[in-house]
């Protein structure tokens, strides 16, 4: 891990998991108790499931892009420092 990054506390991680589970349970419970046909409930369930999965994918992709750009910047800084050190000597 990078020294510049901070890790989250166990309480925060537990809270985020509990929050996600509660929101999914309440949403699916709301869909289940709606007075509509079963196929409409299935469509709503499918939409919520795909929305959650695409949100996870987008956040992971954005994090991966940020981490890769950070690595590229470190490599460029190291090359620049090496070049400056060779010029100064």
N, CA, C and O atoms as a printed pandas DataFrame, in Angstrom:
     atom_number atom_name residue_name chain_id  residue_number  x_coord  y_coord  z_coord
0              1         N          UNK        A               1    0.829   -1.185    0.000
1              2        CA          UNK        A               1    0.000    0.000    0.000
2              3         C          UNK        A               1    0.866    1.237    0.000
3              4         O          UNK        A               1    1.993    1.232    0.494
4              5         N          UNK        A               2    0.335    2.267   -0.546
5              6        CA          UNK        A               2    1.018    3.536   -0.603
6              7         C          UNK        A               2    0.943    4.218    0.762
7              8         O          UNK        A               2   -0.071    4.129    1.454
8              9         N          UNK        A               3    2.027    4.900    1.142
9             10        CA          UNK        A               3    2.045    5.582    2.429
10            11         C          UNK        A               3    1.070    6.762    2.447
11            12         O          UNK        A               3    0.673    7.217    3.520
12            13         N          UNK        A               4    0.683    7.259    1.272
13            14        CA          UNK        A               4   -0.213    8.416    1.202
14            15         C          UNK        A               4   -1.686    8.026    1.342
15            16         O          UNK        A               4   -2.534    8.894    1.549
16            17         N          UNK        A               5   -1.996    6.748    1.235
17            18        CA          UNK        A               5   -3.388    6.337    1.342
18            19         C          UNK        A               5   -3.728    6.003    2.785
19            20         O          UNK        A               5   -2.882    5.543    3.553
20            21         N          UNK        A               6   -4.966    6.241    3.129
21            22        CA          UNK        A               6   -5.427    5.902    4.470
22            23         C          UNK        A               6   -6.393    4.737    4.360
23            24         O          UNK        A               6   -7.174    4.658    3.412
24            25         N          UNK        A               7   -6.343    3.831    5.329
25            26        CA          UNK        A               7   -7.274    2.716    5.292
26            27         C          UNK        A               7   -8.483    3.055    6.163
27            28         O          UNK        A               7   -8.394    3.838    7.109
28            29         N          UNK        A               8   -9.590    2.453    5.822
29            30        CA          UNK        A               8  -10.823    2.709    6.561
30            31         C          UNK        A               8  -10.864    1.848    7.815
31            32         O          UNK        A               8  -10.291    0.759    7.860
32            33         N          UNK        A               9  -11.549    2.352    8.827
33            34        CA          UNK        A               9  -11.684    1.592   10.066
34            35         C          UNK        A               9  -12.653    0.433    9.851
35            36         O          UNK        A               9  -13.474    0.449    8.934
36            37         N          UNK        A              10  -12.538   -0.562   10.709
37            38        CA          UNK        A              10  -13.434   -1.706   10.631
38            39         C          UNK        A              10  -14.886   -1.316   10.828
39            40         O          UNK        A              10  -15.782   -1.900   10.219
40            41         N          UNK        A              11  -15.119   -0.321   11.688
41            42        CA          UNK        A              11  -16.488    0.141   11.929
42            43         C          UNK        A              11  -17.090    0.750   10.663
43            44         O          UNK        A              11  -18.262    0.528   10.362
44            45         N          UNK        A              12  -16.288    1.516    9.924
45            46        CA          UNK        A              12  -16.788    2.141    8.699
46            47         C          UNK        A              12  -17.095    1.083    7.644
47            48         O          UNK        A              12  -18.122    1.165    6.971
48            49         N          UNK        A              13  -16.231    0.106    7.494
49            50        CA          UNK        A              13  -16.452   -0.965    6.521
50            51         C          UNK        A              13  -17.708   -1.751    6.895
51            52         O          UNK        A              13  -18.522   -2.068    6.027
52            53         N          UNK        A              14  -17.868   -2.062    8.164
53            54        CA          UNK        A              14  -19.066   -2.772    8.620
54            55         C          UNK        A              14  -20.317   -1.950    8.366
55            56         O          UNK        A              14  -21.342   -2.493    7.953
56            57         N          UNK        A              15  -20.246   -0.653    8.606
57            58        CA          UNK        A              15  -21.386    0.231    8.361
58            59         C          UNK        A              15  -21.765    0.243    6.883
59            60         O          UNK        A              15  -22.948    0.203    6.546
60            61         N          UNK        A              16  -20.778    0.298    6.007
61            62        CA          UNK        A              16  -21.094    0.340    4.574
62            63         C          UNK        A              16  -21.752   -0.953    4.116
63            64         O          UNK        A              16  -22.685   -0.926    3.314
64            65         N          UNK        A              17  -21.263   -2.106    4.631
65            66        CA          UNK        A              17  -21.903   -3.376    4.283
66            67         C          UNK        A              17  -23.329   -3.436    4.834
67            68         O          UNK        A              17  -24.250   -3.851    4.132
68            69         N          UNK        A              18  -23.506   -3.028    6.071
69            70        CA          UNK        A              18  -24.842   -3.042    6.672
70            71         C          UNK        A              18  -25.785   -2.098    5.928
71            72         O          UNK        A              18  -26.956   -2.421    5.726
72            73         N          UNK        A              19  -25.289   -0.954    5.528
73            74        CA          UNK        A              19  -26.093    0.013    4.792
74            75         C          UNK        A              19  -26.521   -0.562    3.448
75            76         O          UNK        A              19  -27.674   -0.412    3.044
76            77         N          UNK        A              20  -25.604   -1.216    2.761
77            78        CA          UNK        A              20  -25.927   -1.815    1.466
78            79         C          UNK        A              20  -26.960   -2.926    1.624
79            80         O          UNK        A              20  -27.924   -2.994    0.861
80            81         N          UNK        A              21  -26.762   -3.790    2.607
81            82        CA          UNK        A              21  -27.716   -4.877    2.831
82            83         C          UNK        A              21  -29.097   -4.351    3.208
83            84         O          UNK        A              21  -30.110   -4.860    2.730
84            85         N          UNK        A              22  -29.136   -3.333    4.065
85            86        CA          UNK        A              22  -30.422   -2.768    4.479
86            87         C          UNK        A              22  -31.148   -2.122    3.298
87            88         O          UNK        A              22  -32.355   -2.298    3.137
88            89         N          UNK        A              23  -30.420   -1.383    2.484
89            90        CA          UNK        A              23  -31.066   -0.723    1.346
90            91         C          UNK        A              23  -31.584   -1.739    0.336
91            92         O          UNK        A              23  -32.669   -1.567   -0.219
92            93         N          UNK        A              24  -30.810   -2.803    0.095
93            94        CA          UNK        A              24  -31.288   -3.845   -0.818
94            95         C          UNK        A              24  -32.500   -4.571   -0.243
95            96         O          UNK        A              24  -33.464   -4.833   -0.962
96            97         N          UNK        A              25  -32.458   -4.897    1.048
97            98        CA          UNK        A              25  -33.580   -5.597    1.672
98            99         C          UNK        A              25  -34.845   -4.744    1.637
99           100         O          UNK        A              25  -35.927   -5.248    1.336
100          101         N          UNK        A              26  -34.713   -3.473    1.940
101          102        CA          UNK        A              26  -35.895   -2.600    1.931
102          103         C          UNK        A              26  -36.434   -2.403    0.513
103          104         O          UNK        A              26  -37.646   -2.373    0.304
104          105         N          UNK        A              27  -35.537   -2.270   -0.451
105          106        CA          UNK        A              27  -35.981   -2.097   -1.837
106          107         C          UNK        A              27  -36.678   -3.355   -2.343
107          108         O          UNK        A              27  -37.763   -3.281   -2.921
108          109         N          UNK        A              28  -36.048   -4.518   -2.121
109          110        CA          UNK        A              28  -36.666   -5.760   -2.577
110          111         C          UNK        A              28  -37.944   -6.060   -1.804
111          112         O          UNK        A              28  -38.890   -6.605   -2.371
112          113         N          UNK        A              29  -37.989   -5.714   -0.521
113          114        CA          UNK        A              29  -39.220   -5.872    0.247
114          115         C          UNK        A              29  -40.330   -4.993   -0.302
115          116         O          UNK        A              29  -41.482   -5.418   -0.396
116          117         N          UNK        A              30  -39.980   -3.764   -0.665
117          118        CA          UNK        A              30  -40.969   -2.871   -1.263
118          119         C          UNK        A              30  -41.494   -3.394   -2.583
119          120         O          UNK        A              30  -42.689   -3.307   -2.865
120          121         N          UNK        A              31  -40.595   -3.942   -3.395
121          122        CA          UNK        A              31  -41.031   -4.515   -4.673
122          123         C          UNK        A              31  -41.936   -5.721   -4.428
123          124         O          UNK        A              31  -42.954   -5.886   -5.100
124          125         N          UNK        A              32  -41.563   -6.559   -3.470
125          126        CA          UNK        A              32  -42.334   -7.779   -3.181
126          127         C          UNK        A              32  -43.764   -7.452   -2.746
127          128         O          UNK        A              32  -44.700   -8.147   -3.141
128          129         N          UNK        A              33  -43.944   -6.403   -1.939
129          130        CA          UNK        A              33  -45.264   -6.081   -1.412
130          131         C          UNK        A              33  -46.060   -5.114   -2.291
131          132         O          UNK        A              33  -47.164   -4.720   -1.916
132          133         N          UNK        A              34  -45.533   -4.730   -3.433
133          134        CA          UNK        A              34  -46.307   -3.887   -4.344
134          135         C          UNK        A              34  -47.509   -4.666   -4.879
135          136         O          UNK        A              34  -47.387   -5.852   -5.184
136          137         N          UNK        A              35  -48.649   -4.025   -4.993
137          138        CA          UNK        A              35  -49.831   -4.735   -5.514
138          139         C          UNK        A              35  -49.845   -4.738   -7.049
139          140         O          UNK        A              35  -50.722   -4.144   -7.676
140          141         N          UNK        A              36  -48.863   -5.413   -7.632
141          142        CA          UNK        A              36  -48.749   -5.481   -9.099
142          143         C          UNK        A              36  -48.499   -6.930   -9.510
143          144         O          UNK        A              36  -48.259   -7.801   -8.674
144          145         N          UNK        A              37  -48.561   -7.160  -10.811
145          146        CA          UNK        A              37  -48.355   -8.509  -11.343
146          147         C          UNK        A              37  -46.934   -8.984  -11.095
147          148         O          UNK        A              37  -46.011   -8.195  -10.896
148          149         N          UNK        A              38  -46.795  -10.302  -11.116
149          150        CA          UNK        A              38  -45.503  -10.925  -10.842
150          151         C          UNK        A              38  -44.452  -10.546  -11.891
151          152         O          UNK        A              38  -43.289  -10.345  -11.541
152          153         N          UNK        A              39  -44.834  -10.446  -13.159
153          154        CA          UNK        A              39  -43.851  -10.126  -14.185
154          155         C          UNK        A              39  -43.327   -8.699  -14.025
155          156         O          UNK        A              39  -42.171   -8.432  -14.355
156          157         N          UNK        A              40  -44.139   -7.794  -13.534
157          158        CA          UNK        A              40  -43.675   -6.422  -13.284
158          159         C          UNK        A              40  -42.707   -6.417  -12.106
159          160         O          UNK        A              40  -41.701   -5.707  -12.135
160          161         N          UNK        A              41  -42.998   -7.193  -11.079
161          162        CA          UNK        A              41  -42.079   -7.325   -9.941
162          163         C          UNK        A              41  -40.739   -7.889  -10.405
163          164         O          UNK        A              41  -39.683   -7.432   -9.968
164          165         N          UNK        A              42  -40.785   -8.876  -11.287
165          166        CA          UNK        A              42  -39.553   -9.448  -11.832
166          167         C          UNK        A              42  -38.744   -8.428  -12.608
167          168         O          UNK        A              42  -37.517   -8.391  -12.514
168          169         N          UNK        A              43  -39.444   -7.593  -13.380
169          170        CA          UNK        A              43  -38.766   -6.543  -14.141
170          171         C          UNK        A              43  -38.105   -5.536  -13.195
171          172         O          UNK        A              43  -36.959   -5.143  -13.415
172          173         N          UNK        A              44  -38.811   -5.122  -12.155
173          174        CA          UNK        A              44  -38.244   -4.185  -11.186
174          175         C          UNK        A              44  -37.052   -4.813  -10.453
175          176         O          UNK        A              44  -36.038   -4.150  -10.232
176          177         N          UNK        A              45  -37.177   -6.093  -10.077
177          178        CA          UNK        A              45  -36.093   -6.808   -9.420
178          179         C          UNK        A              45  -34.855   -6.849  -10.324
179          180         O          UNK        A              45  -33.736   -6.609   -9.869
180          181         N          UNK        A              46  -35.069   -7.155  -11.599
181          182        CA          UNK        A              46  -33.975   -7.210  -12.556
182          183         C          UNK        A              46  -33.306   -5.829  -12.690
183          184         O          UNK        A              46  -32.079   -5.732  -12.735
184          185         N          UNK        A              47  -34.111   -4.782  -12.753
185          186        CA          UNK        A              47  -33.561   -3.433  -12.880
186          187         C          UNK        A              47  -32.720   -3.033  -11.681
187          188         O          UNK        A              47  -31.638   -2.469  -11.843
188          189         N          UNK        A              48  -33.206   -3.320  -10.476
189          190        CA          UNK        A              48  -32.456   -2.992   -9.260
190          191         C          UNK        A              48  -31.160   -3.792   -9.208
191          192         O          UNK        A              48  -30.108   -3.252   -8.865
192          193         N          UNK        A              49  -31.233   -5.075   -9.546
193          194        CA          UNK        A              49  -30.041   -5.924   -9.527
194          195         C          UNK        A              49  -28.991   -5.424  -10.509
195          196         O          UNK        A              49  -27.808   -5.361  -10.175
196          197         N          UNK        A              50  -29.411   -5.071  -11.707
197          198        CA          UNK        A              50  -28.457   -4.568  -12.703
198          199         C          UNK        A              50  -27.909   -3.205  -12.302
199          200         O          UNK        A              50  -26.742   -2.912  -12.563
200          201         N          UNK        A              51  -28.720   -2.373  -11.677
201          202        CA          UNK        A              51  -28.248   -1.068  -11.226
202          203         C          UNK        A              51  -27.175   -1.215  -10.158
203          204         O          UNK        A              51  -26.164   -0.514  -10.192
204          205         N          UNK        A              52  -27.387   -2.121   -9.212
205          206        CA          UNK        A              52  -26.400   -2.346   -8.161
206          207         C          UNK        A              52  -25.108   -2.904   -8.759
207          208         O          UNK        A              52  -24.019   -2.441   -8.418
208          209         N          UNK        A              53  -25.219   -3.884   -9.641
209          210        CA          UNK        A              53  -24.011   -4.473  -10.216
210          211         C          UNK        A              53  -23.253   -3.473  -11.074
211          212         O          UNK        A              53  -22.022   -3.455  -11.042
212          213         N          UNK        A              54  -23.946   -2.646  -11.837
213          214        CA          UNK        A              54  -23.250   -1.652  -12.656
214          215         C          UNK        A              54  -22.605   -0.570  -11.790
215          216         O          UNK        A              54  -21.556   -0.037  -12.154
216          217         N          UNK        A              55  -23.208   -0.239  -10.660
217          218        CA          UNK        A              55  -22.600    0.718   -9.743
218          219         C          UNK        A              55  -21.294    0.176   -9.180
219          220         O          UNK        A              55  -20.303    0.901   -9.090
220          221         N          UNK        A              56  -21.292   -1.095   -8.803
221          222        CA          UNK        A              56  -20.068   -1.719   -8.294
222          223         C          UNK        A              56  -18.991   -1.736   -9.381
223          224         O          UNK        A              56  -17.828   -1.441   -9.106
224          225         N          UNK        A              57  -19.371   -2.076  -10.595
225          226        CA          UNK        A              57  -18.410   -2.142  -11.693
226          227         C          UNK        A              57  -17.828   -0.770  -11.999
227          228         O          UNK        A              57  -16.621   -0.645  -12.205
228          229         N          UNK        A              58  -18.671    0.265  -12.032
229          230        CA          UNK        A              58  -18.181    1.617  -12.323
230          231         C          UNK        A              58  -17.231    2.099  -11.230
231          232         O          UNK        A              58  -16.180    2.663  -11.536
232          233         N          UNK        A              59  -17.582    1.886   -9.964
233          234        CA          UNK        A              59  -16.702    2.351   -8.895
234          235         C          UNK        A              59  -15.372    1.613   -8.914
235          236         O          UNK        A              59  -14.334    2.226   -8.661
236          237         N          UNK        A              60  -15.370    0.316   -9.206
237          238        CA          UNK        A              60  -14.126   -0.438   -9.286
238          239         C          UNK        A              60  -13.284    0.046  -10.464
239          240         O          UNK        A              60  -12.067    0.186  -10.342
240          241         N          UNK        A              61  -13.926    0.301  -11.600
241          242        CA          UNK        A              61  -13.202    0.771  -12.778
242          243         C          UNK        A              61  -12.583    2.140  -12.521
243          244         O          UNK        A              61  -11.426    2.369  -12.872
244          245         N          UNK        A              62  -13.337    3.052  -11.915
245          246        CA          UNK        A              62  -12.790    4.381  -11.613
246          247         C          UNK        A              62  -11.612    4.289  -10.653
247          248         O          UNK        A              62  -10.624    5.004  -10.815
248          249         N          UNK        A              63  -11.707    3.412   -9.650
249          250        CA          UNK        A              63  -10.601    3.231   -8.719
250          251         C          UNK        A              63   -9.382    2.654   -9.424
251          252         O          UNK        A              63   -8.258    3.086   -9.172
252          253         N          UNK        A              64   -9.593    1.684  -10.301
253          254        CA          UNK        A              64   -8.484    1.087  -11.037
254          255         C          UNK        A              64   -7.802    2.101  -11.942
255          256         O          UNK        A              64   -6.575    2.115  -12.046
256          257         N          UNK        A              65   -8.586    2.945  -12.593
257          258        CA          UNK        A              65   -8.014    3.986  -13.456
258          259         C          UNK        A              65   -7.194    4.968  -12.624
259          260         O          UNK        A              65   -6.099    5.358  -13.029
260          261         N          UNK        A              66   -7.712    5.366  -11.472
261          262        CA          UNK        A              66   -6.988    6.291  -10.606
262          263         C          UNK        A              66   -5.690    5.665  -10.113
263          264         O          UNK        A              66   -4.650    6.324  -10.117
264          265         N          UNK        A              67   -5.732    4.412   -9.690
265          266        CA          UNK        A              67   -4.526    3.756   -9.193
266          267         C          UNK        A              67   -3.495    3.565  -10.291
267          268         O          UNK        A              67   -2.297    3.694  -10.040
268          269         N          UNK        A              68   -3.941    3.259  -11.512
269          270        CA          UNK        A              68   -2.982    3.089  -12.604
270          271         C          UNK        A              68   -2.351    4.422  -12.984
271          272         O          UNK        A              68   -1.167    4.468  -13.317
272          273         N          UNK        A              69   -3.121    5.508  -12.940
273          274        CA          UNK        A              69   -2.541    6.813  -13.259
274          275         C          UNK        A              69   -1.557    7.245  -12.182
275          276         O          UNK        A              69   -0.568    7.918  -12.472
276          277         N          UNK        A              70   -1.826    6.859  -10.941
277          278        CA          UNK        A              70   -0.900    7.163   -9.851
278          279         C          UNK        A              70    0.419    6.424  -10.062
279          280         O          UNK        A              70    1.487    6.984   -9.815
280          281         N          UNK        A              71    0.353    5.169  -10.518
281          282        CA          UNK        A              71    1.553    4.385  -10.787
282          283         C          UNK        A              71    2.334    4.982  -11.953
283          284         O          UNK        A              71    3.561    5.062  -11.903
284          285         N          UNK        A              72    1.630    5.402  -12.999
285          286        CA          UNK        A              72    2.298    6.022  -14.151
286          287         C          UNK        A              72    2.992    7.307  -13.714
287          288         O          UNK        A              72    4.120    7.571  -14.130
288          289         N          UNK        A              73    2.330    8.108  -12.881
289          290        CA          UNK        A              73    2.935    9.348  -12.401
290          291         C          UNK        A              73    4.181    9.063  -11.572
291          292         O          UNK        A              73    5.166    9.796  -11.673
292          293         N          UNK        A              74    4.157    8.018  -10.758
293          294        CA          UNK        A              74    5.341    7.665   -9.967
294          295         C          UNK        A              74    6.491    7.263  -10.869
295          296         O          UNK        A              74    7.635    7.646  -10.623
296          297         N          UNK        A              75    6.201    6.489  -11.920
297          298        CA          UNK        A              75    7.250    6.089  -12.855
298          299         C          UNK        A              75    7.841    7.301  -13.568
299          300         O          UNK        A              75    9.057    7.399  -13.736
300          301         N          UNK        A              76    6.986    8.211  -13.981
301          302        CA          UNK        A              76    7.471    9.423  -14.658
302          303         C          UNK        A              76    8.324   10.273  -13.717
303          304         O          UNK        A              76    9.349   10.817  -14.130
304          305         N          UNK        A              77    7.905   10.391  -12.449
305          306        CA          UNK        A              77    8.691   11.150  -11.475
306          307         C          UNK        A              77   10.046   10.504  -11.240
307          308         O          UNK        A              77   11.056   11.198  -11.122
308          309         N          UNK        A              78   10.072    9.177  -11.172
309          310        CA          UNK        A              78   11.343    8.471  -10.967
310          311         C          UNK        A              78   12.269    8.677  -12.157
311          312         O          UNK        A              78   13.469    8.881  -11.971
312          313         N          UNK        A              79   11.743    8.629  -13.365
313          314        CA          UNK        A              79   12.571    8.878  -14.560
314          315         C          UNK        A              79   13.104   10.298  -14.557
315          316         O          UNK        A              79   14.268   10.533  -14.884
316          317         N          UNK        A              80   12.256   11.241  -14.190
317          318        CA          UNK        A              80   12.686   12.644  -14.154
318          319         C          UNK        A              80   13.776   12.849  -13.116
319          320         O          UNK        A              80   14.767   13.530  -13.381
320          321         N          UNK        A              81   13.599   12.262  -11.933
321          322        CA          UNK        A              81   14.624   12.389  -10.888
322          323         C          UNK        A              81   15.936   11.745  -11.319
323          324         O          UNK        A              81   17.010   12.279  -11.044
324          325         N          UNK        A              82   15.854   10.614  -11.985
325          326        CA          UNK        A              82   17.062    9.942  -12.463
326          327         C          UNK        A              82   17.764   10.802  -13.505
327          328         O          UNK        A              82   18.989   10.926  -13.487
328          329         N          UNK        A              83   17.002   11.390  -14.402
329          330        CA          UNK        A              83   17.564   12.266  -15.431
330          331         C          UNK        A              83   18.200   13.495  -14.803
331          332         O          UNK        A              83   19.298   13.885  -15.200
332          333         N          UNK        A              84   17.541   14.112  -13.839
333          334        CA          UNK        A              84   18.103   15.286  -13.162
334          335         C          UNK        A              84   19.349   14.928  -12.384
335          336         O          UNK        A              84   20.308   15.700  -12.357
336          337         N          UNK        A              85   19.351   13.764  -11.749
337          338        CA          UNK        A              85   20.520   13.342  -10.999
338          339         C          UNK        A              85   21.712   13.104  -11.928
339          340         O          UNK        A              85   22.849   13.412  -11.571
340          341         N          UNK        A              86   21.452   12.558  -13.116
341          342        CA          UNK        A              86   22.566   12.303  -14.056
342          343         C          UNK        A              86   23.083   13.604  -14.649
343          344         O          UNK        A              86   24.266   13.710  -14.971
344          345         N          UNK        A              87   22.208   14.596  -14.795
345          346        CA          UNK        A              87   22.653   15.894  -15.336
346          347         C          UNK        A              87   23.470   16.655  -14.302
347          348         O          UNK        A              87   24.455   17.306  -14.650
348          349         N          UNK        A              88   23.073   16.581  -13.031
349          350        CA          UNK        A              88   23.766   17.309  -11.980
350          351         C          UNK        A              88   25.127   16.700  -11.658
351          352         O          UNK        A              88   25.999   17.403  -11.147
352          353         N          UNK        A              89   25.337   15.406  -11.942
353          354        CA          UNK        A              89   26.628   14.813  -11.594
354          355         C          UNK        A              89   27.670   15.022  -12.634
355          356         O          UNK        A              89   28.805   14.574  -12.470
